[in-house]
């Protein structure tokens, strides 16, 4: 019983996983890990939130593109 990538991306469970991953990664305990740190003068919290947002947006774009094809 093998599933192709196209079958996996077409399932609604993948969207639930992306939502849950975003919820967990943008929740207080993980954001708090970067508090007080800085990289080249930019607060690490800002870098963390922007990078997680970018990764989630990229994942949603790729999943949606695969489903439409």
Phi, psi and omega in degrees: 000085180258148179243139176276165179297324180296321178294319181296317182289338180278349182279149180287340180295331180294326178290324176295321177296317179297318178298314181295320178297317177296319179299314182290314184290334179256021180269165187304312185299321181283325176294325182294337178297328182269001184292134177087352179264158178214149176233112182055037177087354179262128180301136182296332179297318179295316178297317181298310182296317180294320181289320177295317178299317179296317180295318178294319178296318178296317178298316179296321178297314181295320179295317181293320179296319179293325181290321183288333183285000000 
